[in-house]
């Protein structure tokens, strides 16, 4: 009777493999979430930097001149 009770209390090999799979899947999802958050932070930093940069009014004229096109 004790053996039967103990056997019912422990997870089966299938349940153990499901637990292992769940842990692995959870780790994978956590890594993806962290990577996505990092990419988002980098993108926001780049956007802030671009918006903070002053636009040079002569930049278009210089680019047109380098291409050999007439100025505006």
PDB file of N, CA, C, O and CB in Angstrom:
ATOM      1  N   UNK A   1       0.820  -1.189   0.000  1.00  0.00           N
ATOM      2  CA  UNK A   1       0.000   0.000   0.000  1.00  0.00           C
ATOM      3  C   UNK A   1       0.869   1.260   0.000  1.00  0.00           C
ATOM      4  O   UNK A   1       0.553   2.231  -0.687  1.00  0.00           O
ATOM      5  CB  UNK A   1      -0.936  -0.006   1.204  1.00  0.00           C
ATOM      6  N   UNK A   2       1.946   1.245   0.758  1.00  0.00           N
ATOM      7  CA  UNK A   2       2.819   2.420   0.826  1.00  0.00           C
ATOM      8  C   UNK A   2       3.469   2.667  -0.529  1.00  0.00           C
ATOM      9  O   UNK A   2       3.585   3.820  -0.947  1.00  0.00           O
ATOM     10  CB  UNK A   2       3.902   2.238   1.916  1.00  0.00           C
ATOM     11  N   UNK A   3       3.887   1.637  -1.214  1.00  0.00           N
ATOM     12  CA  UNK A   3       4.520   1.788  -2.512  1.00  0.00           C
ATOM     13  C   UNK A   3       3.553   2.411  -3.508  1.00  0.00           C
ATOM     14  O   UNK A   3       3.928   3.295  -4.278  1.00  0.00           O
ATOM     15  CB  UNK A   3       5.018   0.439  -3.025  1.00  0.00           C
ATOM     16  N   UNK A   4       2.316   1.950  -3.490  1.00  0.00           N
ATOM     17  CA  UNK A   4       1.316   2.501  -4.408  1.00  0.00           C
ATOM     18  C   UNK A   4       1.068   3.978  -4.116  1.00  0.00           C
ATOM     19  O   UNK A   4       0.921   4.771  -5.046  1.00  0.00           O
ATOM     20  CB  UNK A   4      -0.003   1.713  -4.305  1.00  0.00           C
ATOM     21  N   UNK A   5       1.021   4.348  -2.871  1.00  0.00           N
ATOM     22  CA  UNK A   5       0.773   5.748  -2.508  1.00  0.00           C
ATOM     23  C   UNK A   5       1.952   6.617  -2.922  1.00  0.00           C
ATOM     24  O   UNK A   5       1.753   7.706  -3.459  1.00  0.00           O
ATOM     25  CB  UNK A   5       0.516   5.884  -0.990  1.00  0.00           C
ATOM     26  N   UNK A   6       3.170   6.159  -2.684  1.00  0.00           N
ATOM     27  CA  UNK A   6       4.343   6.927  -3.065  1.00  0.00           C
ATOM     28  C   UNK A   6       4.440   7.073  -4.572  1.00  0.00           C
ATOM     29  O   UNK A   6       4.823   8.122  -5.091  1.00  0.00           O
ATOM     30  CB  UNK A   6       5.600   6.277  -2.522  1.00  0.00           C
ATOM     31  N   UNK A   7       4.088   6.008  -5.259  1.00  0.00           N
ATOM     32  CA  UNK A   7       4.168   6.053  -6.709  1.00  0.00           C
ATOM     33  C   UNK A   7       3.180   7.064  -7.281  1.00  0.00           C
ATOM     34  O   UNK A   7       3.479   7.716  -8.281  1.00  0.00           O
ATOM     35  CB  UNK A   7       3.908   4.671  -7.297  1.00  0.00           C
ATOM     36  N   UNK A   8       2.022   7.203  -6.671  1.00  0.00           N
ATOM     37  CA  UNK A   8       1.036   8.164  -7.145  1.00  0.00           C
ATOM     38  C   UNK A   8       1.463   9.599  -6.836  1.00  0.00           C
ATOM     39  O   UNK A   8       1.055  10.530  -7.530  1.00  0.00           O
ATOM     40  CB  UNK A   8      -0.326   7.875  -6.517  1.00  0.00           C
ATOM     41  N   UNK A   9       2.268   9.780  -5.817  1.00  0.00           N
ATOM     42  CA  UNK A   9       2.672  11.119  -5.410  1.00  0.00           C
ATOM     43  C   UNK A   9       3.797  11.673  -6.283  1.00  0.00           C
ATOM     44  O   UNK A   9       3.936  12.891  -6.393  1.00  0.00           O
ATOM     45  CB  UNK A   9       3.107  11.107  -3.959  1.00  0.00           C
ATOM     46  N   UNK A  10       4.593  10.822  -6.897  1.00  0.00           N
ATOM     47  CA  UNK A  10       5.704  11.307  -7.720  1.00  0.00           C
ATOM     48  C   UNK A  10       5.232  11.469  -9.164  1.00  0.00           C
ATOM     49  O   UNK A  10       4.359  10.738  -9.632  1.00  0.00           O
ATOM     50  CB  UNK A  10       6.920  10.334  -7.644  1.00  0.00           C
ATOM     51  N   UNK A  11       5.826  12.438  -9.861  1.00  0.00           N
ATOM     52  CA  UNK A  11       5.429  12.633 -11.267  1.00  0.00           C
ATOM     53  C   UNK A  11       5.912  11.483 -12.159  1.00  0.00           C
ATOM     54  O   UNK A  11       6.965  10.889 -11.929  1.00  0.00           O
ATOM     55  CB  UNK A  11       5.985  13.967 -11.795  1.00  0.00           C
ATOM     56  N   UNK A  12       5.127  11.204 -13.150  1.00  0.00           N
ATOM     57  CA  UNK A  12       5.500  10.156 -14.110  1.00  0.00           C
ATOM     58  C   UNK A  12       6.603  10.700 -15.019  1.00  0.00           C
ATOM     59  O   UNK A  12       6.828  11.909 -15.058  1.00  0.00           O
ATOM     60  CB  UNK A  12       4.256   9.687 -14.955  1.00  0.00           C
ATOM     61  N   UNK A  13       7.285   9.831 -15.742  1.00  0.00           N
ATOM     62  CA  UNK A  13       8.310  10.309 -16.682  1.00  0.00           C
ATOM     63  C   UNK A  13       7.746  11.300 -17.706  1.00  0.00           C
ATOM     64  O   UNK A  13       8.419  12.259 -18.086  1.00  0.00           O
ATOM     65  CB  UNK A  13       8.940   9.124 -17.412  1.00  0.00           C
ATOM     66  N   UNK A  14       6.523  11.065 -18.143  1.00  0.00           N
ATOM     67  CA  UNK A  14       5.891  11.982 -19.091  1.00  0.00           C
ATOM     68  C   UNK A  14       5.670  13.357 -18.444  1.00  0.00           C
ATOM     69  O   UNK A  14       5.914  14.390 -19.067  1.00  0.00           O
ATOM     70  CB  UNK A  14       4.546  11.399 -19.591  1.00  0.00           C
ATOM     71  N   UNK A  15       5.209  13.356 -17.199  1.00  0.00           N
ATOM     72  CA  UNK A  15       4.996  14.614 -16.490  1.00  0.00           C
ATOM     73  C   UNK A  15       6.321  15.337 -16.255  1.00  0.00           C
ATOM     74  O   UNK A  15       6.390  16.563 -16.341  1.00  0.00           O
ATOM     75  CB  UNK A  15       4.285  14.361 -15.153  1.00  0.00           C
ATOM     76  N   UNK A  16       7.367  14.573 -15.959  1.00  0.00           N
ATOM     77  CA  UNK A  16       8.695  15.178 -15.784  1.00  0.00           C
ATOM     78  C   UNK A  16       9.167  15.836 -17.075  1.00  0.00           C
ATOM     79  O   UNK A  16       9.717  16.937 -17.058  1.00  0.00           O
ATOM     80  CB  UNK A  16       9.716  14.120 -15.330  1.00  0.00           C
ATOM     81  N   UNK A  17       8.945  15.150 -18.191  1.00  0.00           N
ATOM     82  CA  UNK A  17       9.365  15.724 -19.471  1.00  0.00           C
ATOM     83  C   UNK A  17       8.531  16.963 -19.809  1.00  0.00           C
ATOM     84  O   UNK A  17       9.047  17.921 -20.385  1.00  0.00           O
ATOM     85  CB  UNK A  17       9.243  14.675 -20.598  1.00  0.00           C
ATOM     86  N   UNK A  18       7.247  16.944 -19.452  1.00  0.00           N
ATOM     87  CA  UNK A  18       6.416  18.128 -19.680  1.00  0.00           C
ATOM     88  C   UNK A  18       6.891  19.299 -18.817  1.00  0.00           C
ATOM     89  O   UNK A  18       6.899  20.442 -19.275  1.00  0.00           O
ATOM     90  CB  UNK A  18       4.935  17.813 -19.379  1.00  0.00           C
ATOM     91  N   UNK A  19       7.285  19.024 -17.578  1.00  0.00           N
ATOM     92  CA  UNK A  19       7.808  20.074 -16.709  1.00  0.00           C
ATOM     93  C   UNK A  19       9.107  20.642 -17.273  1.00  0.00           C
ATOM     94  O   UNK A  19       9.323  21.854 -17.260  1.00  0.00           O
ATOM     95  CB  UNK A  19       8.035  19.534 -15.288  1.00  0.00           C
ATOM     96  N   UNK A  20       9.966  19.760 -17.766  1.00  0.00           N
ATOM     97  CA  UNK A  20      11.222  20.199 -18.370  1.00  0.00           C
ATOM     98  C   UNK A  20      10.946  21.064 -19.598  1.00  0.00           C
ATOM     99  O   UNK A  20      11.570  22.110 -19.779  1.00  0.00           O
ATOM    100  CB  UNK A  20      12.095  18.985 -18.752  1.00  0.00           C
ATOM    101  N   UNK A  21      10.019  20.631 -20.432  1.00  0.00           N
ATOM    102  CA  UNK A  21       9.645  21.390 -21.625  1.00  0.00           C
ATOM    103  C   UNK A  21       9.078  22.754 -21.236  1.00  0.00           C
ATOM    104  O   UNK A  21       9.405  23.764 -21.860  1.00  0.00           O
ATOM    105  CB  UNK A  21       8.620  20.606 -22.466  1.00  0.00           C
ATOM    106  N   UNK A  22       8.232  22.784 -20.211  1.00  0.00           N
ATOM    107  CA  UNK A  22       7.647  24.050 -19.764  1.00  0.00           C
ATOM    108  C   UNK A  22       8.726  25.007 -19.260  1.00  0.00           C
ATOM    109  O   UNK A  22       8.679  26.202 -19.555  1.00  0.00           O
ATOM    110  CB  UNK A  22       6.609  23.799 -18.659  1.00  0.00           C
ATOM    111  N   UNK A  23       9.696  24.493 -18.505  1.00  0.00           N
ATOM    112  CA  UNK A  23      10.790  25.350 -18.026  1.00  0.00           C
ATOM    113  C   UNK A  23      11.619  25.883 -19.197  1.00  0.00           C
ATOM    114  O   UNK A  23      11.975  27.061 -19.227  1.00  0.00           O
ATOM    115  CB  UNK A  23      11.697  24.570 -17.046  1.00  0.00           C
ATOM    116  N   UNK A  24      11.921  25.015 -20.153  1.00  0.00           N
ATOM    117  CA  UNK A  24      12.713  25.433 -21.316  1.00  0.00           C
ATOM    118  C   UNK A  24      11.951  26.480 -22.127  1.00  0.00           C
ATOM    119  O   UNK A  24      12.537  27.470 -22.565  1.00  0.00           O
ATOM    120  CB  UNK A  24      13.061  24.214 -22.207  1.00  0.00           C
ATOM    121  N   UNK A  25      10.670  26.270 -22.327  1.00  0.00           N
ATOM    122  CA  UNK A  25       9.850  27.212 -23.079  1.00  0.00           C
ATOM    123  C   UNK A  25       9.764  28.551 -22.342  1.00  0.00           C
ATOM    124  O   UNK A  25       9.815  29.613 -22.962  1.00  0.00           O
ATOM    125  CB  UNK A  25       8.440  26.635 -23.312  1.00  0.00           C
ATOM    126  N   UNK A  26       9.634  28.488 -21.041  1.00  0.00           N
ATOM    127  CA  UNK A  26       9.577  29.710 -20.241  1.00  0.00           C
ATOM    128  C   UNK A  26      10.883  30.493 -20.345  1.00  0.00           C
ATOM    129  O   UNK A  26      10.856  31.716 -20.483  1.00  0.00           O
ATOM    130  CB  UNK A  26       9.277  29.376 -18.775  1.00  0.00           C
ATOM    131  N   UNK A  27      12.027  29.807 -20.282  1.00  0.00           N
ATOM    132  CA  UNK A  27      13.323  30.471 -20.435  1.00  0.00           C
ATOM    133  C   UNK A  27      13.436  31.121 -21.810  1.00  0.00           C
ATOM    134  O   UNK A  27      13.910  32.250 -21.938  1.00  0.00           O
ATOM    135  CB  UNK A  27      14.472  29.467 -20.226  1.00  0.00           C
ATOM    136  N   UNK A  28      12.995  30.395 -22.837  1.00  0.00           N
ATOM    137  CA  UNK A  28      13.053  30.912 -24.207  1.00  0.00           C
ATOM    138  C   UNK A  28      12.209  32.182 -24.345  1.00  0.00           C
ATOM    139  O   UNK A  28      12.655  33.170 -24.928  1.00  0.00           O
ATOM    140  CB  UNK A  28      12.571  29.841 -25.208  1.00  0.00           C
ATOM    141  N   UNK A  29      11.007  32.147 -23.815  1.00  0.00           N
ATOM    142  CA  UNK A  29      10.109  33.306 -23.900  1.00  0.00           C
ATOM    143  C   UNK A  29      10.689  34.478 -23.116  1.00  0.00           C
ATOM    144  O   UNK A  29      10.617  35.618 -23.574  1.00  0.00           O
ATOM    145  CB  UNK A  29       8.697  32.949 -23.367  1.00  0.00           C
ATOM    146  N   UNK A  30      11.260  34.218 -21.946  1.00  0.00           N
ATOM    147  CA  UNK A  30      11.869  35.289 -21.155  1.00  0.00           C
ATOM    148  C   UNK A  30      13.024  35.942 -21.909  1.00  0.00           C
ATOM    149  O   UNK A  30      13.174  37.164 -21.877  1.00  0.00           O
ATOM    150  CB  UNK A  30      12.362  34.745 -19.809  1.00  0.00           C
ATOM    151  N   UNK A  31      13.844  35.132 -22.590  1.00  0.00           N
ATOM    152  CA  UNK A  31      14.954  35.687 -23.379  1.00  0.00           C
ATOM    153  C   UNK A  31      14.433  36.540 -24.524  1.00  0.00           C
ATOM    154  O   UNK A  31      14.977  37.609 -24.801  1.00  0.00           O
ATOM    155  CB  UNK A  31      15.844  34.560 -23.928  1.00  0.00           C
ATOM    156  N   UNK A  32      13.377  36.074 -25.196  1.00  0.00           N
ATOM    157  CA  UNK A  32      12.801  36.856 -26.302  1.00  0.00           C
ATOM    158  C   UNK A  32      12.227  38.175 -25.814  1.00  0.00           C
ATOM    159  O   UNK A  32      12.397  39.207 -26.463  1.00  0.00           O
ATOM    160  CB  UNK A  32      11.712  36.053 -27.012  1.00  0.00           C
ATOM    161  N   UNK A  33      11.553  38.147 -24.681  1.00  0.00           N
ATOM    162  CA  UNK A  33      10.982  39.375 -24.113  1.00  0.00           C
ATOM    163  C   UNK A  33      12.096  40.357 -23.774  1.00  0.00           C
ATOM    164  O   UNK A  33      11.987  41.546 -24.071  1.00  0.00           O
ATOM    165  CB  UNK A  33      10.139  39.061 -22.849  1.00  0.00           C
ATOM    166  N   UNK A  34      13.160  39.870 -23.159  1.00  0.00           N
ATOM    167  CA  UNK A  34      14.286  40.733 -22.791  1.00  0.00           C
ATOM    168  C   UNK A  34      14.961  41.311 -24.042  1.00  0.00           C
ATOM    169  O   UNK A  34      15.309  42.491 -24.067  1.00  0.00           O
ATOM    170  CB  UNK A  34      15.314  39.946 -21.945  1.00  0.00           C
ATOM    171  N   UNK A  35      15.142  40.495 -25.065  1.00  0.00           N
ATOM    172  CA  UNK A  35      15.773  40.971 -26.297  1.00  0.00           C
ATOM    173  C   UNK A  35      14.903  42.018 -26.976  1.00  0.00           C
ATOM    174  O   UNK A  35      15.412  43.018 -27.482  1.00  0.00           O
ATOM    175  CB  UNK A  35      16.038  39.802 -27.255  1.00  0.00           C
ATOM    176  N   UNK A  36      13.597  41.792 -26.989  1.00  0.00           N
ATOM    177  CA  UNK A  36      12.679  42.758 -27.603  1.00  0.00           C
ATOM    178  C   UNK A  36      12.698  44.073 -26.827  1.00  0.00           C
ATOM    179  O   UNK A  36      12.672  45.143 -27.436  1.00  0.00           O
ATOM    180  CB  UNK A  36      11.240  42.187 -27.657  1.00  0.00           C
ATOM    181  N   UNK A  37      12.742  44.013 -25.502  1.00  0.00           N
ATOM    182  CA  UNK A  37      12.799  45.228 -24.688  1.00  0.00           C
ATOM    183  C   UNK A  37      14.091  45.994 -24.953  1.00  0.00           C
ATOM    184  O   UNK A  37      14.093  47.223 -25.017  1.00  0.00           O
ATOM    185  CB  UNK A  37      12.683  44.881 -23.192  1.00  0.00           C
ATOM    186  N   UNK A  38      15.198  45.251 -25.107  1.00  0.00           N
ATOM    187  CA  UNK A  38      16.472  45.894 -25.392  1.00  0.00           C
ATOM    188  C   UNK A  38      16.452  46.576 -26.760  1.00  0.00           C
ATOM    189  O   UNK A  38      16.917  47.706 -26.904  1.00  0.00           O
ATOM    190  CB  UNK A  38      17.606  44.873 -25.329  1.00  0.00           C
ATOM    191  N   UNK A  39      15.908  45.878 -27.764  1.00  0.00           N
ATOM    192  CA  UNK A  39      15.808  46.483 -29.098  1.00  0.00           C
ATOM    193  C   UNK A  39      14.924  47.727 -29.068  1.00  0.00           C
ATOM    194  O   UNK A  39      15.216  48.721 -29.733  1.00  0.00           O
ATOM    195  CB  UNK A  39      15.253  45.465 -30.111  1.00  0.00           C
ATOM    196  N   UNK A  40      13.850  47.665 -28.299  1.00  0.00           N
ATOM    197  CA  UNK A  40      12.938  48.809 -28.199  1.00  0.00           C
ATOM    198  C   UNK A  40      13.648  49.993 -27.551  1.00  0.00           C
ATOM    199  O   UNK A  40      13.496  51.127 -28.006  1.00  0.00           O
ATOM    200  CB  UNK A  40      11.673  48.433 -27.389  1.00  0.00           C
ATOM    201  N   UNK A  41      14.414  49.747 -26.504  1.00  0.00           N
ATOM    202  CA  UNK A  41      15.168  50.817 -25.852  1.00  0.00           C
ATOM    203  C   UNK A  41      16.170  51.446 -26.812  1.00  0.00           C
ATOM    204  O   UNK A  41      16.309  52.668 -26.861  1.00  0.00           O
ATOM    205  CB  UNK A  41      15.892  50.282 -24.615  1.00  0.00           C
ATOM    206  N   UNK A  42      16.870  50.602 -27.579  1.00  0.00           N
ATOM    207  CA  UNK A  42      17.828  51.137 -28.552  1.00  0.00           C
ATOM    208  C   UNK A  42      17.129  51.991 -29.609  1.00  0.00           C
ATOM    209  O   UNK A  42      17.617  53.058 -29.980  1.00  0.00           O
ATOM    210  CB  UNK A  42      18.596  49.992 -29.229  1.00  0.00           C
ATOM    211  N   UNK A  43      15.994  51.515 -30.084  1.00  0.00           N
ATOM    212  CA  UNK A  43      15.250  52.269 -31.093  1.00  0.00           C
ATOM    213  C   UNK A  43      14.766  53.602 -30.528  1.00  0.00           C
ATOM    214  O   UNK A  43      14.832  54.625 -31.209  1.00  0.00           O
ATOM    215  CB  UNK A  43      14.056  51.447 -31.607  1.00  0.00           C
ATOM    216  N   UNK A  44      14.284  53.596 -29.296  1.00  0.00           N
ATOM    217  CA  UNK A  44      13.838  54.842 -28.679  1.00  0.00           C
ATOM    218  C   UNK A  44      15.004  55.806 -28.473  1.00  0.00           C
ATOM    219  O   UNK A  44      14.856  57.010 -28.684  1.00  0.00           O
ATOM    220  CB  UNK A  44      13.151  54.555 -27.342  1.00  0.00           C
ATOM    221  N   UNK A  45      16.154  55.291 -28.066  1.00  0.00           N
ATOM    222  CA  UNK A  45      17.341  56.135 -27.909  1.00  0.00           C
ATOM    223  C   UNK A  45      17.747  56.761 -29.235  1.00  0.00           C
ATOM    224  O   UNK A  45      18.063  57.949 -29.300  1.00  0.00           O
ATOM    225  CB  UNK A  45      18.505  55.321 -27.336  1.00  0.00           C
ATOM    226  N   UNK A  46      17.736  55.953 -30.292  1.00  0.00           N
ATOM    227  CA  UNK A  46      18.095  56.479 -31.610  1.00  0.00           C
ATOM    228  C   UNK A  46      17.101  57.539 -32.062  1.00  0.00           C
ATOM    229  O   UNK A  46      17.495  58.558 -32.629  1.00  0.00           O
ATOM    230  CB  UNK A  46      18.160  55.346 -32.640  1.00  0.00           C
ATOM    231  N   UNK A  47      15.825  57.308 -31.816  1.00  0.00           N
ATOM    232  CA  UNK A  47      14.797  58.268 -32.199  1.00  0.00           C
ATOM    233  C   UNK A  47      14.970  59.572 -31.425  1.00  0.00           C
ATOM    234  O   UNK A  47      14.881  60.654 -32.005  1.00  0.00           O
ATOM    235  CB  UNK A  47      13.395  57.684 -31.956  1.00  0.00           C
ATOM    236  N   UNK A  48      15.217  59.474 -30.121  1.00  0.00           N
ATOM    237  CA  UNK A  48      15.448  60.686 -29.321  1.00  0.00           C
ATOM    238  C   UNK A  48      16.666  61.454 -29.833  1.00  0.00           C
ATOM    239  O   UNK A  48      16.657  62.683 -29.904  1.00  0.00           O
ATOM    240  CB  UNK A  48      15.640  60.322 -27.833  1.00  0.00           C
ATOM    241  N   UNK A  49      17.709  60.711 -30.186  1.00  0.00           N
ATOM    242  CA  UNK A  49      18.919  61.355 -30.692  1.00  0.00           C
ATOM    243  C   UNK A  49      18.644  62.073 -32.009  1.00  0.00           C
ATOM    244  O   UNK A  49      19.106  63.196 -32.212  1.00  0.00           O
ATOM    245  CB  UNK A  49      20.037  60.322 -30.877  1.00  0.00           C
ATOM    246  N   UNK A  50      17.903  61.441 -32.890  1.00  0.00           N
ATOM    247  CA  UNK A  50      17.578  62.063 -34.174  1.00  0.00           C
ATOM    248  C   UNK A  50      16.722  63.305 -33.979  1.00  0.00           C
ATOM    249  O   UNK A  50      16.916  64.309 -34.663  1.00  0.00           O
ATOM    250  CB  UNK A  50      16.858  61.068 -35.085  1.00  0.00           C
ATOM    251  N   UNK A  51      15.776  63.241 -33.048  1.00  0.00           N
ATOM    252  CA  UNK A  51      14.896  64.382 -32.830  1.00  0.00           C
ATOM    253  C   UNK A  51      15.632  65.530 -32.135  1.00  0.00           C
ATOM    254  O   UNK A  51      15.290  66.696 -32.327  1.00  0.00           O
ATOM    255  CB  UNK A  51      13.682  63.961 -32.004  1.00  0.00           C
ATOM    256  N   UNK A  52      16.631  65.201 -31.337  1.00  0.00           N
ATOM    257  CA  UNK A  52      17.372  66.224 -30.616  1.00  0.00           C
ATOM    258  C   UNK A  52      18.390  66.930 -31.508  1.00  0.00           C
ATOM    259  O   UNK A  52      18.773  68.068 -31.238  1.00  0.00           O
ATOM    260  CB  UNK A  52      18.071  65.611 -29.421  1.00  0.00           C
ATOM    261  N   UNK A  53      18.825  66.261 -32.561  1.00  0.00           N
ATOM    262  CA  UNK A  53      19.822  66.839 -33.462  1.00  0.00           C
ATOM    263  C   UNK A  53      19.218  68.028 -34.201  1.00  0.00           C
ATOM    264  O   UNK A  53      18.080  67.964 -34.667  1.00  0.00           O
ATOM    265  CB  UNK A  53      20.339  65.777 -34.470  1.00  0.00           C
ATOM    266  N   UNK A  54      19.979  69.104 -34.305  1.00  0.00           N
ATOM    267  CA  UNK A  54      19.501  70.249 -35.064  1.00  0.00           C
ATOM    268  C   UNK A  54      19.651  69.949 -36.543  1.00  0.00           C
ATOM    269  O   UNK A  54      20.645  69.369 -36.979  1.00  0.00           O
ATOM    270  CB  UNK A  54      20.268  71.538 -34.679  1.00  0.00           C
ATOM    271  N   UNK A  55      18.658  70.351 -37.299  1.00  0.00           N
ATOM    272  CA  UNK A  55      18.714  70.160 -38.734  1.00  0.00           C
ATOM    273  C   UNK A  55      19.491  71.317 -39.355  1.00  0.00           C
ATOM    274  O   UNK A  55      19.228  72.485 -39.066  1.00  0.00           O
ATOM    275  CB  UNK A  55      17.288  70.055 -39.337  1.00  0.00           C
ATOM    276  N   UNK A  56      20.444  70.977 -40.205  1.00  0.00           N
ATOM    277  CA  UNK A  56      21.227  71.990 -40.889  1.00  0.00           C
ATOM    278  C   UNK A  56      20.449  72.449 -42.112  1.00  0.00           C
ATOM    279  O   UNK A  56      20.161  71.633 -42.988  1.00  0.00           O
ATOM    280  CB  UNK A  56      22.632  71.448 -41.285  1.00  0.00           C
ATOM    281  N   UNK A  57      20.099  73.722 -42.204  1.00  0.00           N
ATOM    282  CA  UNK A  57      19.319  74.189 -43.358  1.00  0.00           C
ATOM    283  C   UNK A  57      20.097  74.098 -44.669  1.00  0.00           C
ATOM    284  O   UNK A  57      19.506  74.080 -45.748  1.00  0.00           O
ATOM    285  CB  UNK A  57      18.873  75.623 -43.135  1.00  0.00           C
ATOM    286  N   UNK A  58      21.425  74.040 -44.568  1.00  0.00           N
ATOM    287  CA  UNK A  58      22.224  73.961 -45.803  1.00  0.00           C
ATOM    288  C   UNK A  58      22.472  72.529 -46.252  1.00  0.00           C
ATOM    289  O   UNK A  58      23.083  72.311 -47.298  1.00  0.00           O
ATOM    290  CB  UNK A  58      23.555  74.660 -45.606  1.00  0.00           C
ATOM    291  N   UNK A  59      22.008  71.545 -45.479  1.00  0.00           N
ATOM    292  CA  UNK A  59      22.291  70.141 -45.794  1.00  0.00           C
ATOM    293  C   UNK A  59      21.719  69.742 -47.146  1.00  0.00           C
ATOM    294  O   UNK A  59      22.367  69.024 -47.907  1.00  0.00           O
ATOM    295  CB  UNK A  59      21.728  69.232 -44.710  1.00  0.00           C
ATOM    296  N   UNK A  60      20.511  70.203 -47.450  1.00  0.00           N
ATOM    297  CA  UNK A  60      19.894  69.856 -48.736  1.00  0.00           C
ATOM    298  C   UNK A  60      20.679  70.493 -49.875  1.00  0.00           C
ATOM    299  O   UNK A  60      20.929  69.855 -50.897  1.00  0.00           O
ATOM    300  CB  UNK A  60      18.412  70.312 -48.780  1.00  0.00           C
ATOM    301  N   UNK A  61      21.064  71.747 -49.696  1.00  0.00           N
ATOM    302  CA  UNK A  61      21.836  72.428 -50.745  1.00  0.00           C
ATOM    303  C   UNK A  61      23.173  71.734 -50.977  1.00  0.00           C
ATOM    304  O   UNK A  61      23.608  71.586 -52.120  1.00  0.00           O
ATOM    305  CB  UNK A  61      22.067  73.902 -50.373  1.00  0.00           C
ATOM    306  N   UNK A  62      23.826  71.310 -49.898  1.00  0.00           N
ATOM    307  CA  UNK A  62      25.110  70.618 -50.041  1.00  0.00           C
ATOM    308  C   UNK A  62      24.931  69.276 -50.758  1.00  0.00           C
ATOM    309  O   UNK A  62      25.737  68.908 -51.613  1.00  0.00           O
ATOM    310  CB  UNK A  62      25.759  70.398 -48.658  1.00  0.00           C
ATOM    311  N   UNK A  63      23.873  68.555 -50.402  1.00  0.00           N
ATOM    312  CA  UNK A  63      23.628  67.256 -51.048  1.00  0.00           C
ATOM    313  C   UNK A  63      23.337  67.453 -52.530  1.00  0.00           C
ATOM    314  O   UNK A  63      23.821  66.682 -53.359  1.00  0.00           O
ATOM    315  CB  UNK A  63      22.452  66.514 -50.366  1.00  0.00           C
ATOM    316  N   UNK A  64      22.550  68.477 -52.876  1.00  0.00           N
ATOM    317  CA  UNK A  64      22.255  68.745 -54.289  1.00  0.00           C
ATOM    318  C   UNK A  64      23.523  69.142 -55.031  1.00  0.00           C
ATOM    319  O   UNK A  64      23.731  68.724 -56.170  1.00  0.00           O
ATOM    320  CB  UNK A  64      21.190  69.854 -54.424  1.00  0.00           C
ATOM    321  N   UNK A  65      24.366  69.940 -54.401  1.00  0.00           N
ATOM    322  CA  UNK A  65      25.613  70.368 -55.037  1.00  0.00           C
ATOM    323  C   UNK A  65      26.538  69.176 -55.273  1.00  0.00           C
ATOM    324  O   UNK A  65      27.205  69.112 -56.306  1.00  0.00           O
ATOM    325  CB  UNK A  65      26.322  71.425 -54.173  1.00  0.00           C
ATOM    326  N   UNK A  66      26.588  68.237 -54.340  1.00  0.00           N
ATOM    327  CA  UNK A  66      27.441  67.076 -54.514  1.00  0.00           C
ATOM    328  C   UNK A  66      26.954  66.200 -55.658  1.00  0.00           C
ATOM    329  O   UNK A  66      27.747  65.543 -56.333  1.00  0.00           O
ATOM    330  CB  UNK A  66      27.503  66.271 -53.227  1.00  0.00           C
ATOM    331  N   UNK A  67      25.648  66.196 -55.871  1.00  0.00           N
ATOM    332  CA  UNK A  67      25.102  65.406 -56.971  1.00  0.00           C
ATOM    333  C   UNK A  67      25.194  66.143 -58.302  1.00  0.00           C
ATOM    334  O   UNK A  67      24.917  65.572 -59.356  1.00  0.00           O
ATOM    335  CB  UNK A  67      23.657  65.042 -56.684  1.00  0.00           C
ATOM    336  N   UNK A  68      25.582  67.404 -58.247  1.00  0.00           N
ATOM    337  CA  UNK A  68      25.701  68.187 -59.475  1.00  0.00           C
ATOM    338  C   UNK A  68      24.390  68.730 -59.953  1.00  0.00           C
ATOM    339  O   UNK A  68      24.262  69.095 -61.122  1.00  0.00           O
ATOM    340  CB  UNK A  68      26.307  67.366 -60.551  1.00  0.00           C
ATOM    341  N   UNK A  69      23.417  68.795 -59.090  1.00  0.00           N
ATOM    342  CA  UNK A  69      22.102  69.331 -59.452  1.00  0.00           C
ATOM    343  C   UNK A  69      22.014  70.805 -59.068  1.00  0.00           C
ATOM    344  O   UNK A  69      22.738  71.262 -58.183  1.00  0.00           O
ATOM    345  CB  UNK A  69      20.972  68.525 -58.762  1.00  0.00           C
ATOM    346  N   UNK A  70      21.149  71.533 -59.716  1.00  0.00           N
ATOM    347  CA  UNK A  70      21.024  72.958 -59.378  1.00  0.00           C
ATOM    348  C   UNK A  70      20.470  73.138 -57.965  1.00  0.00           C
ATOM    349  O   UNK A  70      19.667  72.336 -57.487  1.00  0.00           O
ATOM    350  CB  UNK A  70      20.113  73.677 -60.397  1.00  0.00           C
ATOM    351  N   UNK A  71      20.917  74.208 -57.311  1.00  0.00           N
ATOM    352  CA  UNK A  71      20.458  74.490 -55.961  1.00  0.00           C
ATOM    353  C   UNK A  71      19.010  74.960 -55.984  1.00  0.00           C
ATOM    354  O   UNK A  71      18.492  75.364 -57.025  1.00  0.00           O
ATOM    355  CB  UNK A  71      21.354  75.541 -55.294  1.00  0.00           C
ATOM    356  N   UNK A  72      18.386  74.904 -54.865  1.00  0.00           N
ATOM    357  CA  UNK A  72      16.984  75.336 -54.778  1.00  0.00           C
ATOM    358  C   UNK A  72      16.852  76.813 -54.914  1.00  0.00           C
ATOM    359  O   UNK A  72      15.741  77.341 -54.863  1.00  0.00           O
ATOM    360  CB  UNK A  72      16.369  74.901 -53.482  1.00  0.00           C
TER     361      UNK A  72
END
